[in-house]
């Protein structure tokens, strides 16, 4: 998938779709592997300085014809005074009565090559917020009439129909997007000439997490595809990606324990990464790491996994290793899904059973006198929480007498620093690791208990976060709730040996973050530099002051990375102050 340029000419996500049964993830015509460029999050400023080797949509369709199936044209960030959509991207800007015909010609050209082209709503500067369900439905009609299968002013050309919409919603918990998608799907059904899609770009935090800024959207909006932004989210991306994927799998397949589930039980999840180290402030994975993670996701969550994608196309196209660019590497990692996945290797140290045709966990539990049935999940980390991934021929444990064995993705019993072996076979200390499905036999001291210091810090005005703790504790962090704004801090890892680093995130409530803002931290925070704004020492501490000419008003959140003196291991937010005017 390709996401073509916002106002700063960033080219968007490209995405690889998995191939043929039993990995037949999409209705026709999306039956082959595909790569899409992924959405932008509220990324640090370096990712917004313009992508390298910027080209138009037609060029990318030509250059990536062999390995990219879906392209996203960005963005529609605003509405005019009549509620009509305004397009701003790829060096062009037009209302529904404007002329973006040159881009429209590219769209038709790419569709002629068999590519799917979506148009994206939102983005980092998006400010579309609905006042009511009726307002949302009205906007769906306007989108249909201008860009899809309806009758209205056609700014991209009379014969141009996008293949659907992409929702890159970054406003803080915006309501009524469920009403928007319901109306849009009803309109889709009136045009049988094309298969229309709805895609989205959520950040990787679970709905329950205080860091997830769009929980209402995730609960209520219909999505055919979710491009999860596993970048610019320390603690949820990079080395923590596989620990978080299990929650998204349960959301996608409507088995999430708190009933926070996708409206679409067949939604497909796309592994979203930055296309190069310069494309985002955090979360870039090396070529080999992409291949390793893709293999693990395909093995553990084949039903919900849809493929891989990057933000954005220009970065991933220019990023090469041994003559292969980043997107091609993703494609190669996906490979073919035409054969049935091999069952997990036999379990050792317990009474074993080979799964037969017609078996369910409940039937197996009854056969062997196991109660409750989900005890099987604890004995077998390869079985997911609702037992939906049993495979004929799979060898599983049907007794609880197994001796201590390795946590599958650790290769050993979990260490004291990450004591719990999660239901997905990863060691850690969060509630996700030590809670439902945790395997005691592969956990430290044979217990599913987080006995180490890395605990969840969820209360407001909590005092500190340790740089090392946060990276290994995905839901930890320091928070200061100031009413209109919530400030969060996360520790980062740096290759530099003489400084420490933290990511600062400011989340807006119902008020916007203006261009002129400031964040004041205690003097002992030791801030040396920031990749956004200007650092200034004051009588009350150290302030980070915005540069208004470089800023845009935001109704969602802003993020930036600060470097501090090497001895700073914690940032105290209890006396932090954020203002915006």
C-alpha positions as CSV (number, residue, x, y, z in Angstrom):
1,X,0.0,0.0,0.0
2,X,1.2,3.5,-0.8
3,X,0.2,6.6,1.0
4,X,0.7,9.6,-1.3
5,X,1.8,12.9,0.1
6,X,0.3,15.2,2.8
7,X,1.0,18.9,2.8
8,X,4.7,18.2,3.4
9,X,4.7,15.7,0.5
10,X,5.0,12.6,2.5
11,X,4.1,9.5,0.5
12,X,1.9,7.2,2.4
13,X,1.6,3.6,3.4
14,X,2.1,0.7,1.1
15,X,0.9,-2.7,2.2
16,X,1.5,-6.4,1.3
17,X,-1.5,-8.7,1.4
18,X,-1.0,-12.4,2.0
19,X,-1.8,-14.9,-0.7
20,X,-4.4,-17.5,-1.6
21,X,-6.2,-20.0,0.7
22,X,-5.9,-20.6,3.6
23,X,-4.4,-17.1,3.8
24,X,-7.1,-15.7,1.5
25,X,-7.6,-12.5,3.4
26,X,-9.4,-10.2,1.1
27,X,-12.4,-10.4,-1.3
28,X,-11.5,-10.0,-4.9
29,X,-9.7,-8.3,-6.4
30,X,-7.3,-8.2,-3.5
31,X,-6.2,-11.9,-3.6
32,X,-2.4,-11.5,-4.0
33,X,0.3,-10.3,-1.8
34,X,0.4,-6.6,-1.4
35,X,2.3,-3.9,0.3
36,X,0.9,-0.6,1.4
37,X,2.7,2.5,2.8
38,X,1.3,3.2,6.2
39,X,-0.2,6.2,7.9
40,X,1.6,9.0,9.7
41,X,1.2,9.3,13.4
42,X,1.9,12.4,15.4
43,X,5.5,11.8,14.8
44,X,8.5,14.0,15.9
45,X,9.4,16.8,13.6
46,X,12.2,15.1,11.7
47,X,9.7,12.8,10.1
48,X,7.9,15.9,8.7
49,X,10.7,17.6,6.9
50,X,9.8,16.0,3.5
51,X,10.4,12.5,2.3
52,X,13.3,11.7,0.0
53,X,13.0,11.3,-3.7
54,X,9.4,12.5,-3.7
55,X,7.5,11.1,-6.8
56,X,3.9,11.2,-7.9
57,X,1.5,8.3,-7.5
58,X,2.0,7.1,-11.1
59,X,5.7,6.8,-10.6
60,X,5.3,4.6,-7.5
61,X,2.7,2.4,-9.2
62,X,5.2,1.8,-12.0
63,X,8.3,1.3,-9.8
64,X,6.5,-1.0,-7.3
65,X,4.1,-2.8,-9.6
66,X,5.6,-6.2,-8.7
67,X,5.1,-5.9,-5.0
68,X,2.6,-3.2,-4.0
69,X,-1.2,-3.7,-4.3
70,X,-2.8,-0.9,-2.4
71,X,-2.0,2.8,-2.4
72,X,-3.4,5.5,-0.2
73,X,-3.7,9.1,-1.3
74,X,-3.4,11.5,1.6
75,X,-5.1,13.6,3.0
76,X,-8.6,15.2,3.6
77,X,-7.8,16.9,6.9
78,X,-10.5,19.6,6.9
79,X,-14.1,20.6,6.0
80,X,-15.2,23.9,4.5
81,X,-17.9,26.2,5.9
82,X,-20.6,24.0,4.2
83,X,-19.2,20.8,5.6
84,X,-17.6,19.7,2.4
85,X,-14.3,17.8,2.4
86,X,-11.1,19.7,1.5
87,X,-8.2,17.8,0.0
88,X,-4.6,18.8,0.7
89,X,-1.8,16.5,-0.5
90,X,0.9,15.8,-3.1
91,X,1.5,19.5,-3.6
92,X,-2.2,20.2,-4.4
93,X,-5.1,21.5,-2.5
94,X,-8.7,21.6,-3.7
95,X,-12.3,21.8,-2.5
96,X,-15.0,19.7,-4.1
97,X,-15.3,22.4,-6.8
98,X,-11.5,22.6,-7.4
99,X,-9.3,20.8,-9.9
100,X,-7.1,18.0,-8.8
101,X,-7.3,16.3,-12.2
102,X,-3.6,15.5,-12.4
103,X,-3.7,13.3,-9.4
104,X,-7.0,11.9,-10.6
105,X,-5.2,10.8,-13.8
106,X,-2.6,9.0,-11.6
107,X,-5.4,7.3,-9.7
108,X,-7.0,5.9,-12.9
109,X,-3.6,4.8,-14.2
110,X,-2.8,2.8,-11.0
111,X,-6.2,1.3,-11.0
112,X,-5.6,0.3,-14.6
113,X,-2.6,-1.7,-13.4
114,X,-4.9,-3.6,-11.0
115,X,-4.0,-1.5,-7.9
116,X,-6.5,-0.5,-5.2
117,X,-6.3,3.2,-4.4
118,X,-7.9,4.7,-1.2
119,X,-8.3,8.3,-0.2
120,X,-7.4,9.1,3.4
121,X,-9.3,11.3,5.9
122,X,-7.5,12.9,8.8
123,X,-3.8,12.8,9.4
124,X,-1.7,14.7,12.0
125,X,-3.3,18.1,11.3
126,X,-6.8,16.6,10.7
127,X,-9.6,18.5,12.6
128,X,-12.8,16.8,11.4
129,X,-15.0,16.3,14.4
130,X,-18.6,15.5,14.1
131,X,-21.3,17.2,16.2
132,X,-23.9,14.5,15.9
133,X,-24.7,11.2,14.2
134,X,-26.5,13.1,11.5
135,X,-23.5,15.2,10.9
136,X,-21.3,12.1,10.5
137,X,-23.8,10.5,8.1
138,X,-24.0,13.8,6.1
139,X,-20.2,13.8,5.7
140,X,-20.3,10.2,4.5
141,X,-22.7,11.2,1.8
142,X,-20.5,14.1,0.8
143,X,-17.4,11.8,0.6
144,X,-19.4,9.4,-1.5
145,X,-20.6,12.1,-3.9
146,X,-17.2,13.7,-4.4
147,X,-14.7,10.8,-4.4
148,X,-16.5,7.5,-4.6
149,X,-19.6,6.2,-6.4
150,X,-22.0,9.1,-6.0
151,X,-23.1,12.0,-8.1
152,X,-21.7,15.4,-7.3
153,X,-18.8,17.7,-8.0
154,X,-15.8,15.5,-8.8
155,X,-12.5,17.3,-8.1
156,X,-10.3,14.4,-9.3
157,X,-12.2,14.0,-12.5
158,X,-15.6,12.8,-13.6
159,X,-14.5,9.2,-14.2
160,X,-12.4,8.8,-11.1
161,X,-13.7,6.6,-8.3
162,X,-11.4,5.8,-5.4
163,X,-11.7,2.2,-4.1
164,X,-12.6,3.3,-0.6
165,X,-11.6,5.5,2.3
166,X,-8.8,5.3,4.8
167,X,-9.4,6.8,8.3
168,X,-6.3,8.2,9.9
169,X,-8.1,9.6,12.9
170,X,-5.7,11.2,15.4
171,X,-8.1,13.5,17.2
172,X,-8.6,12.7,20.9
173,X,-11.4,10.1,21.2
174,X,-13.6,11.6,18.4
175,X,-17.3,10.4,18.5
176,X,-19.7,9.3,15.7
177,X,-17.2,7.6,13.3
178,X,-19.3,4.5,13.8
179,X,-22.2,6.4,12.3
180,X,-20.0,7.6,9.5
181,X,-18.9,4.1,8.5
182,X,-22.4,2.6,8.8
183,X,-23.7,5.2,6.4
184,X,-20.7,4.8,4.0
185,X,-21.2,1.0,3.9
186,X,-24.8,1.5,3.0
187,X,-23.8,3.7,0.2
188,X,-21.1,1.2,-0.9
189,X,-23.9,-1.4,-1.3
190,X,-25.6,0.7,-3.9
191,X,-22.7,0.4,-6.4
192,X,-22.0,-3.2,-7.4
193,X,-19.4,-2.2,-10.0
194,X,-16.6,-1.9,-7.5
195,X,-15.5,-3.5,-4.2
196,X,-15.1,-0.6,-1.8
197,X,-13.0,-0.8,1.4
198,X,-12.7,1.1,4.7
199,X,-9.2,1.1,6.2
200,X,-7.8,2.7,9.4
201,X,-4.5,3.5,11.1
202,X,-4.8,3.0,14.9
203,X,-1.9,3.4,17.2
204,X,-0.8,0.1,18.9
205,X,-2.1,0.7,22.4
206,X,-5.0,-1.4,23.5
207,X,-8.4,0.3,24.0
208,X,-8.1,0.0,27.8
209,X,-4.7,1.8,27.8
210,X,-4.5,5.4,28.9
211,X,-2.3,6.0,25.9
212,X,-4.9,5.0,23.3
213,X,-6.4,8.3,22.0
214,X,-9.2,6.8,19.9
215,X,-11.0,4.2,22.0
216,X,-14.5,5.2,20.8
217,X,-13.3,5.0,17.2
218,X,-11.9,1.4,17.7
219,X,-15.1,0.3,19.4
220,X,-17.7,1.6,17.0
221,X,-16.2,2.2,13.5
222,X,-16.3,-0.5,10.9
223,X,-12.9,-1.4,9.4
224,X,-12.0,-3.9,6.7
225,X,-8.3,-3.3,7.3
226,X,-6.4,-1.9,10.3
227,X,-2.8,-0.7,9.6
228,X,-1.5,-0.6,13.2
229,X,1.2,2.0,13.7
230,X,3.9,0.1,15.5
231,X,6.2,3.1,15.6
232,X,6.5,6.4,17.5
233,X,4.9,4.5,20.5
234,X,7.7,3.5,22.9
235,X,6.7,0.5,25.0
236,X,4.3,-0.7,22.3
237,X,6.5,-0.8,19.2
238,X,10.0,-2.1,18.4
239,X,10.9,-5.0,20.7
240,X,7.5,-4.9,22.3
241,X,5.5,-5.4,19.1
242,X,4.9,-9.1,19.5
243,X,3.8,-8.7,23.1
244,X,1.1,-6.3,21.9
245,X,-0.1,-8.2,18.8
246,X,-2.0,-10.7,20.9
247,X,-4.4,-8.0,22.1
248,X,-5.1,-6.8,18.5
249,X,-5.7,-10.4,17.4
250,X,-8.4,-10.8,20.1
251,X,-9.9,-7.4,19.1
252,X,-10.0,-8.4,15.5
253,X,-11.6,-11.8,16.1
254,X,-14.1,-10.4,18.7
255,X,-12.6,-12.4,21.6
256,X,-11.2,-9.5,23.7
257,X,-12.0,-10.3,27.4
258,X,-13.4,-6.8,28.2
259,X,-15.7,-7.0,25.1
260,X,-13.8,-4.1,23.4
261,X,-14.0,-5.8,20.0
262,X,-13.9,-4.9,16.3
263,X,-17.2,-4.3,14.6
264,X,-16.0,-6.5,11.8
265,X,-15.1,-10.1,12.8
266,X,-13.1,-10.5,9.6
267,X,-11.0,-7.3,9.9
268,X,-7.3,-7.9,8.9
269,X,-4.3,-6.5,10.7
270,X,-1.4,-4.9,8.9
271,X,2.0,-4.7,10.6
272,X,2.9,-1.0,10.2
273,X,6.5,0.2,10.4
274,X,8.5,3.4,9.4
275,X,10.1,2.9,6.0
276,X,13.5,4.1,7.3
277,X,15.1,5.5,10.5
278,X,14.3,9.0,9.2
279,X,10.6,8.3,8.7
280,X,9.8,8.2,12.5
281,X,11.3,9.0,15.8
282,X,11.0,5.5,17.2
283,X,10.1,2.0,16.2
284,X,12.2,1.4,13.1
285,X,13.1,-2.3,12.6
286,X,16.1,-3.6,10.7
287,X,15.6,-5.7,7.6
288,X,16.3,-8.9,9.4
289,X,14.1,-8.0,12.4
290,X,11.2,-7.4,10.0
291,X,11.6,-10.9,8.6
292,X,11.8,-12.4,12.1
293,X,8.6,-10.6,13.4
294,X,6.6,-11.4,10.3
295,X,7.4,-15.1,10.7
296,X,6.4,-15.0,14.3
297,X,3.1,-13.2,13.6
298,X,2.2,-15.5,10.7
299,X,2.8,-18.5,12.9
300,X,0.9,-17.3,16.0
301,X,-1.9,-15.2,14.6
302,X,-2.6,-16.4,11.0
303,X,-6.3,-15.8,11.1
304,X,-6.1,-12.0,11.7
305,X,-2.8,-11.2,10.1
306,X,-3.2,-9.3,6.8
307,X,0.3,-8.3,5.8
308,X,2.9,-5.5,6.3
309,X,3.2,-1.9,5.4
310,X,5.3,1.2,5.9
311,X,5.1,4.9,6.4
312,X,5.9,6.2,3.9
313,X,6.5,5.0,0.4
314,X,9.3,7.5,-0.5
315,X,11.3,6.5,2.6
316,X,10.9,2.8,2.1
317,X,11.6,2.9,-1.6
318,X,14.9,4.7,-1.0
319,X,15.9,2.5,1.9
320,X,17.8,-0.5,0.5
321,X,20.0,-3.4,1.7
322,X,21.8,-5.6,-0.8
323,X,19.8,-4.1,-3.6
324,X,16.4,-4.8,-2.0
325,X,14.3,-1.9,-0.7
326,X,12.4,-2.0,2.6
327,X,9.1,-2.7,1.0
328,X,10.4,-5.5,-1.1
329,X,11.9,-7.0,2.1
330,X,8.5,-6.9,3.6
331,X,7.1,-8.7,0.6
332,X,9.8,-11.3,0.7
333,X,9.1,-11.9,4.4
334,X,5.4,-12.6,3.8
335,X,6.1,-15.2,1.1
336,X,3.3,-17.4,0.0
337,X,0.5,-18.6,2.3
338,X,-0.8,-21.3,-0.1
339,X,0.0,-24.2,2.2
340,X,-1.5,-25.0,5.5
341,X,0.7,-23.8,8.4
342,X,2.6,-26.5,10.2
343,X,1.3,-27.3,13.7
344,X,3.5,-26.2,16.6
345,X,6.2,-28.8,17.6
346,X,5.2,-31.4,20.2
347,X,5.0,-30.3,23.8
348,X,7.3,-32.2,26.2
349,X,7.1,-33.1,29.9
350,X,3.3,-33.7,29.9
351,X,0.6,-36.1,28.7
352,X,0.2,-35.4,25.0
353,X,-2.8,-35.5,22.7
354,X,-3.0,-35.1,18.9
355,X,-5.9,-32.9,17.8
356,X,-8.5,-34.7,15.7
357,X,-11.0,-33.4,13.2
358,X,-14.0,-31.8,15.0
359,X,-12.1,-31.2,18.2
360,X,-12.6,-28.1,20.3
361,X,-11.0,-27.2,23.6
362,X,-14.3,-27.9,25.4
363,X,-14.5,-31.4,23.8
364,X,-10.9,-32.2,24.6
365,X,-11.4,-31.0,28.2
366,X,-14.4,-33.2,28.7
367,X,-12.6,-36.2,27.2
368,X,-9.7,-35.8,29.7
369,X,-11.7,-34.5,32.7
370,X,-10.2,-31.0,32.6
371,X,-12.0,-28.2,34.4
372,X,-12.2,-25.4,33.5
373,X,-11.5,-26.0,29.8
374,X,-9.3,-22.9,29.5
375,X,-6.7,-24.7,31.7
376,X,-5.6,-26.1,28.3
377,X,-4.7,-22.5,27.3
378,X,-2.4,-22.3,30.3
379,X,-0.7,-25.6,29.6
380,X,-0.3,-24.8,25.8
381,X,0.9,-21.2,25.1
382,X,0.4,-21.9,21.3
383,X,-3.4,-22.0,21.9
384,X,-5.0,-18.6,21.9
385,X,-7.3,-17.4,24.6
386,X,-10.6,-18.5,23.0
387,X,-9.2,-21.7,21.5
388,X,-9.9,-20.6,17.9
389,X,-6.6,-21.7,16.4
390,X,-6.5,-25.5,17.1
391,X,-5.1,-27.3,14.1
392,X,-5.7,-30.9,13.1
393,X,-2.5,-32.9,13.9
394,X,-1.4,-30.3,16.5
395,X,0.2,-32.0,19.6
396,X,-0.9,-30.4,22.9
397,X,-0.6,-31.0,26.7
398,X,-3.7,-32.5,28.4
399,X,-2.2,-32.7,31.8
400,X,-0.9,-30.2,34.3
401,X,2.0,-32.3,35.5
402,X,4.5,-30.9,33.0
403,X,7.9,-30.1,34.4
404,X,9.4,-26.6,33.9
405,X,9.9,-25.9,30.2
406,X,11.0,-23.1,28.0
407,X,8.9,-20.1,27.3
408,X,8.6,-20.6,23.5
409,X,10.0,-17.3,22.3
410,X,12.5,-17.0,25.2
411,X,14.1,-20.4,24.7
412,X,14.3,-20.9,28.4
413,X,12.3,-20.4,31.6
414,X,11.6,-16.7,32.0
415,X,14.2,-14.8,34.1
416,X,13.5,-12.8,37.3
417,X,13.6,-9.5,35.4
418,X,10.7,-10.7,33.1
419,X,9.2,-13.4,35.2
420,X,5.9,-14.3,33.4
421,X,5.6,-16.4,30.3
422,X,2.5,-15.0,28.5
423,X,-0.1,-17.0,26.6
424,X,1.7,-16.0,23.4
425,X,5.1,-17.4,24.6
426,X,6.9,-14.1,25.6
427,X,8.5,-13.2,28.9
428,X,7.5,-10.0,30.7
429,X,6.1,-8.5,33.8
430,X,3.0,-6.6,32.7
431,X,-0.6,-7.7,33.4
432,X,-0.7,-9.1,29.9
433,X,2.2,-11.4,30.6
434,X,1.2,-12.5,34.2
435,X,-2.6,-12.6,33.7
436,X,-4.9,-14.8,31.6
437,X,-3.0,-17.6,29.9
438,X,0.3,-17.2,31.7
439,X,2.2,-20.5,31.8
440,X,3.5,-21.1,35.3
441,X,5.8,-24.0,34.2
442,X,7.7,-21.6,32.0
443,X,7.6,-18.6,34.4
444,X,10.2,-17.7,37.0
445,X,9.9,-19.8,40.2
446,X,6.9,-21.5,38.6
447,X,4.6,-18.6,39.3
448,X,2.7,-16.1,37.2
449,X,3.6,-13.2,39.4
450,X,5.3,-9.9,38.6
451,X,7.6,-9.8,41.6
452,X,10.0,-7.3,40.1
453,X,9.9,-3.5,40.3
454,X,8.5,-2.9,36.8
455,X,4.9,-2.3,37.6
456,X,2.1,-0.4,35.9
457,X,1.9,3.3,36.7
458,X,-1.5,4.4,35.7
459,X,-2.5,7.0,38.3
460,X,-2.5,10.6,37.4
461,X,0.3,12.8,38.8
462,X,2.6,9.8,39.3
463,X,6.0,11.0,39.9
464,X,8.6,9.1,37.9
465,X,9.4,6.7,35.1
466,X,12.7,4.9,34.7
467,X,14.2,4.9,31.2
468,X,14.9,1.1,31.3
469,X,11.7,0.1,33.0
470,X,9.4,1.8,30.5
471,X,10.9,0.0,27.5
472,X,10.2,-3.4,29.1
473,X,6.9,-2.4,30.7
474,X,4.7,-1.4,27.8
475,X,1.8,0.1,29.8
476,X,4.0,1.9,32.4
477,X,4.8,5.6,32.3
478,X,4.5,8.9,34.1
479,X,1.4,10.9,33.6
480,X,0.3,14.4,34.6
481,X,-3.4,15.2,34.0
482,X,-3.9,18.9,33.8
483,X,-7.5,18.9,32.8
484,X,-7.4,20.2,29.2
485,X,-4.1,18.5,28.6
486,X,-2.4,15.3,29.7
487,X,1.3,15.1,29.6
488,X,3.0,11.6,29.4
489,X,6.7,10.7,29.4
490,X,8.4,7.5,28.2
491,X,12.1,6.4,28.4
492,X,13.9,5.7,25.2
493,X,17.0,3.8,24.3
494,X,19.8,5.7,22.5
495,X,22.9,4.7,20.8
496,X,24.7,7.7,22.2
497,X,26.7,7.0,25.4
498,X,26.7,10.5,26.8
499,X,23.0,11.3,27.0
500,X,19.7,9.9,28.0
501,X,16.5,10.3,26.0
502,X,12.7,10.5,26.7
503,X,9.7,10.9,24.5
504,X,7.2,13.5,25.6
505,X,3.6,13.2,24.5
506,X,0.9,15.9,25.1
507,X,-2.7,14.7,24.6
508,X,-5.4,17.3,24.1
509,X,-8.9,17.0,25.7
510,X,-11.7,19.0,24.1
511,X,-9.5,22.0,23.4
512,X,-6.9,22.3,20.6
513,X,-3.1,22.6,21.1
514,X,-2.3,26.0,19.6
515,X,0.8,26.9,17.6
516,X,2.2,28.8,20.6
517,X,2.8,26.3,23.4
518,X,5.3,25.7,26.2
519,X,6.2,22.8,28.5
520,X,8.0,23.5,31.7
521,X,9.9,20.7,33.5
522,X,11.9,20.7,36.8
523,X,15.4,22.0,36.7
524,X,16.8,18.6,37.6
525,X,15.3,17.1,34.4
526,X,18.6,18.0,32.8
527,X,17.1,18.7,29.4
528,X,19.9,19.5,26.8
529,X,17.9,19.5,23.5
530,X,14.6,18.8,21.9
531,X,13.8,17.8,18.3
532,X,10.7,20.1,18.5
533,X,10.8,23.7,19.9
534,X,13.5,25.5,21.7
535,X,15.0,24.6,25.1
536,X,15.3,27.5,27.5
537,X,16.4,27.6,31.2
538,X,14.1,29.7,33.4
539,X,13.8,30.6,37.1
540,X,11.2,27.8,37.5
541,X,12.9,25.1,35.6
542,X,13.6,24.2,32.0
543,X,11.1,25.1,29.4
544,X,10.5,23.8,25.9
545,X,9.0,26.6,23.8
546,X,7.3,26.0,20.5
547,X,8.3,27.7,17.3
548,X,4.9,28.9,16.1
549,X,6.0,29.3,12.4
550,X,6.9,25.6,12.3
551,X,3.7,24.4,14.2
552,X,0.2,23.6,13.2
553,X,-2.8,23.7,15.5
554,X,-3.6,20.2,16.6
555,X,-6.8,18.7,18.1
556,X,-5.2,15.4,18.9
557,X,-1.7,15.1,20.4
558,X,1.9,16.2,19.8
559,X,5.1,14.3,20.5
560,X,8.7,15.2,20.7
561,X,12.0,13.7,21.9
562,X,14.3,15.3,24.4
563,X,17.9,14.5,25.3
564,X,19.0,14.9,28.8
565,X,22.2,14.6,30.8
566,X,23.4,11.0,31.0
567,X,22.8,10.8,34.8
568,X,19.0,11.5,34.3
569,X,17.1,8.3,34.6
570,X,13.8,9.7,35.6
571,X,11.6,12.7,34.6
572,X,9.3,14.0,37.4
573,X,6.0,15.3,35.9
574,X,4.3,16.2,39.2
575,X,5.5,19.8,38.8
576,X,5.3,19.9,35.0
577,X,3.2,22.7,33.4
578,X,1.9,22.8,29.8
579,X,0.2,25.9,28.3
580,X,-1.1,26.6,24.9
581,X,-2.4,29.9,23.4
